[in-house]
């Protein structure tokens, strides 16, 4: 437990040094350094967007004035995720372990959602700064003079928040660190099931809801933006441009597109969660089926590029398998060079995947 006087002094020091930052306690009285993100509208971050709150600020049908995001990728102690500087972020963690470690902290605590990550990425883009990070074994591939404190025997991870302010989302000491590179981060509230894009509506995943394979909370997306039952005809899907293959090798089939049909499953041997053929490309080059008008929600949730032109997302990469159940992580890791970034999205692993390159970041909403 944290002594009240020590906690007050710690929080005061954080808040006075970094406006917009604070320290929140979990239900065991243990602290995490958090960044407050005030509510904004879609139109504030997306050109021509709706004058309504970004979904990250709608929980269970109610608008929230703010969300709190861990300033640092999390460590895990006692099966609870914490945001602390100059630590080795937790890795080798599955989707369900990461989700549980965040929700164990008490009401309102949750694993950072895809809606929250996308909201911050769009905010960065709109404000003219996409953060750099540890994308080349401890340093930035763009600016090699920028580096963090490498964790011994980690392969290339750096200590949380040990890089320069250009590794923070707002290019200041008050920002959220390492959303680009260092370690991929699991996000909740979104998945791909046999190519169909499915989401938990708004930011309801922040309530720690059921995201298991058979959960009835998953919704598919229609071209007009409506959320409907999975399996409804004509929902948004990721389709391969190239014909799929039946071989069980990890073959790169290249480009994909947003479609209302999965005409080309990358693996043609049936639905499976195994790791066979896949697609990868720059996020900005993700295509769209002829005649399909991309609904706003796909851009708002970072599932289709807001700037689908060369360089629109600085080469951040998109990876996907359009067969089986695939859950996402975002941001890239320490060895991905120009393919890492706040818009980088990996949807080609199962919920059971873990690696030294994948971690977790908790968030908080006052429910």
C-alpha positions in Angstrom: 0.0 0.0 0.0 1.1 3.6 -0.7 1.4 5.9 2.3 -1.0 8.8 1.7 1.5 11.6 2.3 4.0 9.9 0.0 1.4 9.4 -2.6 0.2 13.0 -2.5 3.8 14.2 -2.9 4.4 11.8 -5.8 1.2 12.8 -7.6 2.0 16.5 -7.0 5.4 16.1 -8.5 4.1 14.3 -11.6 1.3 16.8 -12.1 3.4 19.9 -11.7 6.2 18.5 -13.9 3.9 17.2 -16.7 0.5 19.0 -17.0 -2.1 16.6 -18.1 -0.4 13.7 -16.2 -1.5 12.2 -12.9 -1.0 9.2 -10.7 -4.0 6.8 -10.2 -4.2 4.1 -7.7 -5.7 0.6 -8.2 -7.9 -1.0 -5.7 -4.8 -2.2 -3.8 -3.4 1.3 -3.5 -0.6 0.8 -6.0 0.2 3.7 -8.4 0.4 4.1 -12.1 1.4 7.2 -14.0 -1.3 8.1 -16.4 -2.0 10.7 -19.2 -5.4 12.4 -19.3 -6.9 12.5 -22.8 -9.9 15.0 -22.8 -12.9 14.1 -25.0 -12.8 15.3 -28.6 -15.1 14.9 -31.6 -14.4 12.9 -34.7 -14.3 16.1 -36.7 -11.5 17.3 -34.5 -9.2 14.5 -35.8 -10.7 13.5 -39.2 -11.2 15.8 -42.1 -14.9 15.9 -42.9 -15.7 13.8 -39.9 -18.9 13.8 -37.9 -19.4 16.4 -35.2 -19.9 13.7 -32.6 -17.6 12.2 -29.9 -14.9 9.8 -31.0 -16.1 6.3 -30.0 -13.3 6.1 -27.4 -15.3 8.6 -25.4 -18.6 6.6 -25.4 -18.9 3.8 -22.9 -22.2 1.9 -22.5 -24.0 4.6 -24.3 -22.7 7.4 -22.1 -20.2 10.1 -23.1 -17.2 10.3 -20.8 -15.2 13.6 -20.5 -11.8 11.9 -20.4 -9.9 8.7 -20.6 -6.6 7.9 -18.9 -3.9 6.1 -20.8 -0.8 4.5 -19.2 2.1 6.9 -19.8 4.4 3.9 -20.2 4.0 0.4 -21.5 3.2 -1.7 -18.5 5.1 -3.9 -16.1 3.2 -6.6 -14.4 3.4 -7.3 -10.6 1.1 -9.7 -8.8 -0.9 -10.2 -12.1 -1.6 -6.5 -12.3 -0.4 -4.1 -14.9 1.4 -0.8 -13.9 2.7 2.2 -15.6 6.1 3.1 -14.3 9.2 4.8 -15.8 12.5 3.2 -16.5 11.3 -0.4 -16.2 11.5 -3.4 -18.5 8.0 -3.7 -20.0 6.2 -7.0 -19.6 6.4 -9.2 -22.6 5.6 -12.9 -23.3 2.0 -12.2 -22.5 -1.1 -13.6 -24.3 -4.2 -11.5 -25.1 -6.2 -13.0 -22.2 -3.4 -12.7 -19.7 -2.9 -9.0 -20.7 -6.6 -8.3 -20.4 -6.8 -10.0 -17.0 -3.8 -8.1 -15.6 -5.4 -4.8 -16.5 -8.9 -5.7 -15.2 -7.5 -7.1 -12.0 -6.8 -3.6 -10.9 -10.4 -2.7 -10.2 -13.5 -1.0 -11.7 -12.7 1.2 -14.7 -9.3 -0.4 -15.3 -8.9 -2.2 -18.7 -6.5 -3.1 -21.4 -6.1 -0.2 -23.8 -8.8 -0.6 -26.5 -8.4 -0.4 -30.2 -10.8 2.6 -30.1 -8.5 4.4 -27.7 -5.3 3.6 -29.6 -6.9 4.8 -32.9 -8.2 8.0 -31.3 -4.7 8.9 -30.1 -3.1 8.0 -33.5 -5.6 10.2 -35.3 -5.0 13.0 -32.8 -1.2 12.8 -33.5 -1.8 12.8 -37.3 -4.2 15.8 -37.1 -1.7 17.7 -34.9 1.1 17.2 -37.4 3.4 14.9 -35.3 3.7 11.1 -35.5 6.0 10.0 -32.7 9.2 8.1 -33.4 10.4 5.4 -31.1 12.6 2.4 -30.6 12.4 0.9 -34.1 16.1 -0.2 -34.5 17.4 -2.1 -31.6 17.3 0.7 -29.0 17.3 3.7 -31.3 15.1 5.4 -33.9 15.8 4.2 -37.4 14.9 7.7 -38.7 17.1 9.6 -36.2 19.8 7.2 -34.9 20.9 9.8 -32.4 17.6 9.2 -30.5 18.0 6.2 -28.2 16.7 4.7 -25.0 18.2 2.6 -22.3 18.5 -0.9 -23.6 17.4 -3.7 -21.3 20.2 -6.2 -20.9 19.6 -9.5 -22.8 16.3 -8.3 -24.1 17.2 -8.4 -27.8 16.5 -4.7 -28.3 13.9 -3.5 -25.8 14.5 -0.2 -24.0 13.3 0.8 -20.5 9.9 2.5 -20.4 10.0 6.2 -21.1 13.8 6.2 -21.5 13.8 7.8 -25.0 13.6 11.4 -25.9 10.4 13.5 -26.0 10.1 12.7 -29.8 9.1 9.2 -28.6 6.0 10.7 -26.8 2.8 11.1 -28.6 2.7 14.9 -28.3 6.4 15.5 -28.6 6.6 16.7 -25.0 7.6 15.2 -21.6 3.8 15.1 -20.8 3.1 12.6 -23.6 2.4 8.9 -23.8 5.7 7.2 -24.5 6.5 4.3 -26.9 3.3 4.0 -28.9 5.7 3.6 -31.8 8.1 0.7 -31.6 9.8 -0.9 -28.6 7.0 -3.6 -28.1 3.8 -4.3 -29.9 0.8 -3.8 -27.6 -2.3 -5.9 -27.4 -5.5 -3.9 -27.8 -9.1 -5.0 -27.0 -12.5 -4.5 -28.6 -11.6 -5.6 -32.2 -10.9 -8.8 -34.1 -11.0 -10.4 -37.5 -13.0 -13.7 -37.8 -12.6 -15.5 -41.1 -11.9 -12.1 -42.7 -14.9 -10.3 -41.2 -14.0 -7.2 -39.2 -15.7 -7.4 -35.8 -15.8 -4.8 -33.0 -17.2 -4.3 -29.5 -19.3 -1.2 -30.0 -18.0 2.3 -29.1 -15.6 1.9 -26.2 -17.6 -0.7 -24.3 -14.5 -3.0 -24.2 -13.3 -0.5 -21.5 -15.9 -2.2 -19.2 -14.0 -5.5 -19.2 -16.6 -7.3 -21.2 -16.6 -10.8 -22.6 -14.3 -10.9 -25.6 -14.1 -14.7 -25.9 -14.5 -16.5 -29.2 -18.2 -17.1 -28.7 -19.1 -13.8 -27.1 -22.4 -12.3 -28.3 -21.1 -8.8 -27.9 -19.1 -8.9 -31.2 -20.6 -6.9 -34.0 -19.8 -6.7 -37.7 -19.8 -3.5 -39.7 -22.0 -2.7 -42.7 -20.8 -0.3 -45.5 -23.1 2.4 -44.2 -21.4 2.1 -40.8 -24.2 0.2 -39.0 -23.2 -2.5 -36.5 -24.9 -5.8 -37.1 -24.7 -9.5 -36.1 -21.6 -11.3 -37.3 -22.2 -13.3 -40.4 -24.7 -10.8 -41.9 -24.3 -10.6 -45.7 -22.4 -7.7 -47.0 -20.3 -6.7 -43.9 -16.8 -5.3 -44.1 -14.1 -7.8 -44.6 -10.4 -7.9 -45.3 -9.9 -9.7 -48.7 -6.7 -10.8 -50.3 -5.9 -9.3 -53.7 -4.1 -12.5 -54.7 -5.7 -15.9 -54.8 -5.2 -17.9 -51.7 -3.2 -21.1 -51.4 -3.8 -24.5 -49.7 -0.2 -25.0 -48.7 0.7 -24.9 -44.9 3.7 -22.7 -45.3 3.9 -19.1 -44.1 3.7 -17.5 -47.5 3.4 -13.7 -48.0 0.5 -13.1 -50.5 1.0 -9.3 -50.3 -1.7 -6.7 -50.8 -5.2 -6.8 -49.3 -8.3 -4.7 -49.7 -11.4 -3.7 -47.7 -14.4 -5.5 -49.2 -17.9 -6.8 -48.5 -16.8 -10.3 -49.6 -13.9 -12.6 -48.8 -13.4 -13.9 -52.3 -9.7 -14.8 -51.6 -9.1 -16.4 -48.2 -5.3 -16.5 -48.0 -5.5 -20.1 -46.8 -8.0 -22.2 -48.8 -7.9 -25.3 -46.6 -10.8 -24.1 -44.4 -11.1 -22.0 -41.2 -8.2 -22.5 -38.9 -6.2 -20.5 -36.4 -2.9 -21.9 -37.7 -0.2 -19.6 -39.1 -0.2 -20.2 -42.8 -0.4 -17.6 -45.7 -0.8 -13.9 -44.8 -0.9 -10.5 -46.3 1.3 -7.4 -45.5 1.7 -3.9 -46.9 1.9 -0.3 -45.9 -1.3 0.7 -44.1 -1.8 3.6 -46.4 -1.8 1.3 -49.4 -4.6 -0.9 -48.1 -7.1 -1.0 -51.0 -10.8 -0.9 -51.3 -13.2 -2.9 -53.5 -14.4 -1.1 -56.5 -17.7 0.8 -55.7 -17.3 0.5 -52.0 -17.5 3.8 -50.1 -15.4 3.3 -46.9 -17.6 4.2 -43.9 -16.3 6.7 -41.4 -16.1 4.2 -38.6 -13.5 2.1 -40.4 -11.2 5.2 -40.4 -12.2 6.3 -37.0 -11.1 2.9 -35.5 -7.9 2.8 -37.5 -9.0 -0.1 -39.6 -8.7 1.7 -42.9 -6.3 4.6 -43.6 -7.6 8.1 -43.0 -5.1 9.2 -45.7 -4.9 6.5 -48.3 -2.1 8.0 -50.3 1.6 7.4 -50.5 3.2 8.5 -47.3 -0.2 9.2 -45.7 0.8 7.1 -42.7 4.6 7.3 -43.1 4.9 3.7 -44.1 3.4 2.1 -41.0 2.5 -1.5 -41.8 -0.6 -3.6 -41.9 -0.5 -7.3 -41.4 -3.5 -9.7 -41.6 -4.6 -13.3 -41.9 -8.2 -13.4 -43.1 -9.0 -16.9 -41.9 -9.6 -18.1 -38.3 -9.8 -15.8 -35.3 -7.2 -13.1 -35.2 -6.7 -10.5 -32.4 -4.8 -7.2 -32.8 -1.8 -5.5 -31.5 -0.5 -2.1 -32.5 2.5 0.1 -32.7 5.4 -2.2 -33.9 8.5 -3.3 -32.0 12.2 -2.6 -31.8 13.3 -4.2 -35.0 10.7 -3.1 -37.6 12.4 0.1 -38.8 10.0 2.2 -41.0 7.1 -0.3 -40.7 6.5 0.5 -37.0 4.4 3.4 -36.0 1.2 4.6 -34.3 -0.9 3.3 -37.2 0.9 -0.1 -37.5 -1.6 -2.9 -37.0 -1.0 -6.6 -36.7 -4.0 -8.9 -37.0 -2.5 -12.2 -37.9 -2.0 -13.8 -34.5 -4.2 -15.8 -32.1 -5.2 -14.8 -28.6 -2.7 -17.4 -27.3 0.4 -15.8 -29.0 3.2 -14.4 -26.8 6.7 -13.2 -27.7 9.5 -11.0 -26.4 8.1 -8.3 -28.7 4.5 -8.1 -27.4 3.4 -6.3 -24.3 0.4 -4.5 -22.7 -0.8 -1.0 -21.7 -3.6 -0.4 -19.3 -6.1 2.5 -19.4 -8.7 3.8 -17.0 -12.2 5.2 -17.4 -14.3 6.4 -14.5 -17.3 4.2 -14.8 
